[in-house]
Amino acid sequence: MTGAVVAVDIGGTTVKASVVDDRGVRRHQRSSPTGSGDRTVAVVRSLIEALCGAAIDDGLDVLAAGVVTPGLVDAETGTVAYASNLGWRDLDLRAALAGPLGLPVSVGHDVRAAGRAERHLGVARGADDFVLLQLGTGIAAALVTGGALVTGAGSAAGEAGHMPVHPDGEQCPCGKRGCLEAYAAGAAVARRYGAGGGAGVTTARGVVELLGRDPLADRVWNEATRALAFGLSTLTMLLDPALIVLGGGLAQAGDALRVPVERTLADLLVWRDAPPVRLSELGPAAGQWGAAIEAFALTPSAACVQAWARPVVPAGRGG
């Protein structure tokens, strides 16, 4: 019987889940609105149960589940110390899922899991030093240096969305002012377009579709890409990455995002070369792929992940 895992990525608005078999094929996919607090846990459990049923009907043997989430996540204990958008504090997520499901469950940070997936399967394949900047409703980074994911003393490394890019700038939902997330997250792009007098657009994608035809859209987007470049210049000076990867929903803007960010980053760094900027090849599914990799690590099929990987792409030349 073919082994498989259920991979779950908990987002601020949607929980996305899939069955991944030991050949690296996504066989079934489901999603549900996230909810908050205990409701989110119930949503995750329900999705896993439904996908386990679908997998069994498909002749698959579900070996484990992998769940990744935003917040302060301790992967070793499976606990979430704090996740503001989900209403969680000191939640033992592994215990809340593993017992009722009767499966081994890995719990990880969503963006670090996406970074792991990019290094195993994506455009960062072969890079031991890179930054993945995940751009969605919020912004966070996976920092890989010397081949290791940086987690930090309190599992809080990578909160790049709350680096200041404009001292005393716009209010961020976190309570600070001038954060990168207040200018360049998907939600911020749409909000700032509306605040500037734009009408009929509720998503960052809608703003991108107006580029070149709407001066307000151009201004908001230029300010977002410049803020991103400022944040990345700081990360570059601190970490000296060989590669920067832009992922998440906002990266679906393609070169409309990558080109101005890469150009402005090069201008800001002045006396040193800028690392190449590439778009994620895994897209918004990167978190689910990372969850699958982490789940397979709990199983006898752990080595199968290596078989999915394509030939190594030298850092800076992929994508």
N, C-alpha and C positions, 0 to 999 in steps of 0.2 A: 504494500500500500504506500502511496506517495505521501510523504510528510509535508506538513504545512503549518503556518502560524497565522494568527490574526493580528494585524497591525493597526493601531489606532492613534490618530493625531487629533488631540483636543485643541480646537481653536477658540477664539473669543466669541465667534458667532455660530460656528458649525463644527461638529465632530465628524471626522471622516475616517472610515475604516475599510480595510480590505483583507482578503485572504491571499497570502503569498505562498506558493508551493516551493519545494526545495530545489526547483530549477530556476527560481527567480521570476516566475510568472504570476501576475496578479489575476486571480481566478474569479473573484466576486468582490463587489464594492457596494458600500452603503454609506449614507450620511444622515445626520439628524441635527436639528437645532441644539445648541449647547445647553441652554438653561443655566442655572446657577446653584451653588451649594450641593445639597444632597441630590437634587434633580440631575445635575451633571453626572454624578456617579451612576445613577440609575440609567441614564442614557447610554453611557459607556458599556455598562453591563448588558443592557438589552441588545446593543449592536453586536457585541461579542457573541452572545448566545445565538442571535439570528444567523450570524456568519458561520458559527460552528455547525449549525444545522444545515446550511447550504453546502458547506464543505463536505460534511458526511454524506449528503445526498450525491455529491460529486465523486465519491470514492476516496476522499482525502482523510488522512489521519492528522487531526489538529494536535500539535505537540505543545504549544505554548501561546501566550499572547504578549504582545509588546505594546505599551501605552506610553505616549509622550505628551507632555503638557507644558504650558508656560508656567513661570513662577520660580520660586526658590525650591529646587528639586534635589533631593539626596538620592542618587541612583542606587547606592548601596543598601539603604534601608527601605527604599520605596516610599518615602514620605515627601509630602509637599508642605514646606514650612509656611509658604504664603503664595497665593495666586489671587491678586486683587480682582481681576476680571471674572474669576470663577467663584469668588466668595469662599475660598478655602484658606484655612489656617490650621497648621499642625494636623494635616490629614494623612493617615496611613493608607495611602491609595492602594498599595499592594495588598494589604490585608482586606480592604474593602472589596477587592475584586477576586483575588486568588481563592479565598475560602468558598464563596458562593459559586464560583465557576468550576472549581476543582481542577484548575490548570496552573502550571507555573506562569507567573506574570512578571515581566520586567517593567520597570517604571523609569523613565528618563526625561530629560529636558528636551523640549521640542526642537529648538534651534541647534543644540549640540548634536542631537540625533541627526538632524539634516546635514550638519557638517560631516558627521561620520559617513552618511550615505554619499555625499559628494566625493569624499576621499576614496571610498570603496568603488563607487559606480559612476560618478559624474565627471564633470570637467576638471576637478581637482585631483583626479586619479594620478598618483605619482608625486604629488606635492607634499612635502613634510612641513612646510611653513606657508600657511595661507589663512585668509580671513573669509568667512562666509557672512555676508550681511543679508539677513533675512528681512524682507520688506513686505509687511502685510498691514493689518490693522494697526500694529505697533512695529517696532524695530528692535531686533536683537542680533547678536553676532555669535558665531562659533569661531573660536580662536584656536588654531592648530599651530604649535611651535615644536620643532624637533620631533614631529610625528605624534605628539600627544595633545589631546584636547585639554585646554585650560579650564578648570572648574572654579578655582578660587577657594579661599578659606571657608567661605560660607555658602558654597555652591551658587554664587551670584555673579561669577565672571561672565562677561558678554553683554551686559546691559548697555549696549552702545546707543540705544535710543535715548538715553538720558545723559549723554555727553552734552555739555553746553556748546552751542554753535553761535548763539547770539546772546551775550550777556544782557540780562534784564529784558529779554525778548518776550515773545508771546507765552501765555500761560500754557503749561503742559498738564495733561490729566494727572500726572504724578504729584503735582503741587509745586514743582519748580518752574522756573522761567527760562526760556531760550533753549530748551532741549531739542536735539535733532528730531525727535519723534513729533514735536509740535509743528514741524515744517515739512517733513519728508515722508512720514508714514502715509499709507493709503488713505486712512481716515482724515488725516490732516490736509492732504491735497484737496480732497472734496470739500472739507469744511472751509478752507481758506478761499476757495473759489466762490462759495456761497457768500462768505462774509465780505468779499470784495464787490458784491453786487451781481454775481453770476446767477443765472436761474436755469432750472430744468436739468441740473446735473447733480447726481447724488453719489457718484463713485469717482475714484481716481481715473479709472478707464475712460469715463465720460470726458474728463478734462483732457486726457491724452488725445482723444478723438477730435478735439477742437484745436489742437496745436496748428499754428500757421494760419488759422482763420479767425482766432479770437485773441486779441491782445491781453485780456485778463488771464486766459488759460496759459498763454505764453509766459506771462510774468510769474504766475503761481508755480508753474513747472520749472522755470529757470531758478527761482528761489529754492525750490525743493532739491534740484540737482546740485546747486551750489552748496547747500547745507550738507548734503551727502558727501560731497567732495571734501568739505572742511572736516567732517567726522572721520573720513577715511585717511586724510592727511595725518591726523593725530594718531590713528591706529598704525599707520605706516611708520611713523617716526618711533613709535614705541616698540613695535614687533618686527619690523623689517620683513614683511611677508613676500614670498616669491610670486604670489597670485592673490587677487581679490575676486571673489565670486559674489554676484548679486543674485539673490533668490527671492522666493515668495511671490505673492500675487502681483506686486508692483513691477517686478522684473518682466512680466508679460508685455510690458511696453517696448521691450526689445532695444534696438539701437537708439530710440528716442530717449531712453534712460542712460544706456551704457556710454554712448559717445560723449555727451556733455559732461558726465561724471568723470570719465577718463581724461578728457581734455583739461577740465578745471583742476583735477588732482595734479596733473603734470605741472600746471602753472603755479600751484600753491607750493609744491615741494622745491621749486627753484633750483637748488644746488645738487640734488640727487635725482636719479632716474625714478620714475613712478613704476610700481608694479603693474603688470597688465591687468585690466578689468575684463572679466568674462561673465556672461550670463549663465545661470544654472541650466544644465541640461535636464535636470529632474523636475524643475518647476515646482509648483505647489505640492507635488507628491513627495518631495524630498523627506519631509517629516515621517510619512508613512514608511518609506523605504528604510529610514533610520530605525524606526520602531521594529520593523521586520528583522533587520540585522541584529538588533539587541535581543529580540525574542529567540532567534535561532541560536544565539550564544548560550541559551539555557538548555539546548537540546543536543542529542547525539548527532544531529545533522549540521552542527555549527560550521564544519569545514565547507559545506556546500556554498556558502556565500562567496568564497574565493572563486568558484567556478563561474559566477555571474560576471565577474569583472572583465572589462575589455582590456586590450593591451595598454600598457602604461602610456599616458600622455605626458611628456616632459612639461614641467611647470611653466606656464606662460605661453604655451603653444596650443592649448586645447580650445575647443568650442568656437 
